[in-house]
Amino acid sequence: MTVSLPRNAVLGGCIAVVAAFALSACGAAPDNASTTKDGKSAATATSAADFGGMDALVKAAKKEGTLHIIAVPRDWANYGALIDGFQKKYGVKIDDESPDGTSQDEINAVTSRKGQDRAPDVLDLGSSFALSAAQQGLLAPYKVASFADISSAQKDPQARWYNDYGGYISIGCDAKRVKQCPTSFKDLLKPRYKGQVALNGNPTKSGSAFGGVYAAALASGGSFDDIQPGLDFFGKLKKNGNYTPVESTPATVEKGETPISIDWDYLNAGYADEFKSKGLDWKVAIPSDGQYAQYYSQAINKDAPHPAAARLWQEYLYSAEGQNLWLKGYARPALMTAMDKAGTLDKTAAAKLPKVTGTPSFPTEDQQSKAKTVIAQGWGKAVSG
């Protein structure tokens, strides 16, 4: 597993990019490679069949030769293996720009780079951000071959987005630096954790941090309709000195700057594996008083400069191969139930998932939109001073 930073940096507009990404210069993307001889366009295809089948899609994607993804760390839910697997299988190069970006940064890149060859082709967004992007008309409807197997609660009826992988908010803890690791949000308020509790990002931009505030709300008397107690909780953490504004990353954990990190369970579990070789004992607990589960969502940029490659990437991610690679990264794939029934689930990987009791429930689109508004208006005030 290659360690990189989590998704918390800001992206620019049409500016110079690190040379290692070898991105194209600003300008309109060519579309001749994305159109078949009989005039079918990948940019408007709503399924592989609509484009003439998978063989035609693969051929067009190879002709485009590139897929531009953004804000995707290689160590995030085993994305490194997915990127490598796709490139090896199809011979399409993946440019992974700014892996430390946020969901909001992805949306900003779509809007600011419209019509440019370096616009992102696909998006991996926190669910609330996927809803926002759809509302803004930024996403292309596309049904992968396994679309019908995705739960109706986890996909847009118009197929503009659908959930890909998810997990629970968890508390990661450096057991060598913290004598008694917390297992609940209530624990985090104890004086012994002064200056040690961090989030992976800012909840106004980051899906994981947004989930952390929602989980805190559920642990503090709130609900999907009332996230304010979550803001109040972090206000208390700030006031008693336990909250640190340092956004947690593998690097800050190794340095001891963020010995307690509120993050998705698949990230904390993955870090536990990585840290073993570095002498860290990273413990992971799903808080007993604030169980919050959420998925990230996949989507295609409506103006993707490489529309065939974008659609082929989706097909790969929602194949049994792609879904099981997420599972090996401790994430719960959206097709997990369907694959279990079909006998295609990697049961060894599934057995390693952090244990959780009960059936998760998820906030509705309206509830998430309202929660985002409350956080946007109150986060700065809650943790300032």
Buried (B, 14 or more C-beta within 10 A) or exposed (E): BEBBBBBBBEBEEEEEBEEEEEBBEBEEBEBEBBBBEEEBBBBBBBBBEBBBEBEBBBBBBBBBEBBBBBBBBBBBBBBBBBBEBBEEEBEBBBBBBBBBBBBBBBBBBBEEBEEBBBBBBBBBBBBBBBBBBBEEEBBBBBBBBBBEBBEEEBBBEEBBBBBBBBBBBBBBBBEBBBEEBBBBBBBBBEEEBEBBBBBBBBBBBBBBBBBBBBBBBBBBEBEBEBBBBBBBBBBBBBEBEBBBEEBBBBEBBBEEBBBBBBBBBBBBBBBBBBBEEEEBBBBBBBBEBBBBBBBBBBBBBBBBBBBBBBBBBBBBBBBBBBBBBBBBBBBBBBBBBBBEEEEBBBEEBBEEBBEBEEEBEBBEBEBBBBBBEBBEEBBEEBBEE
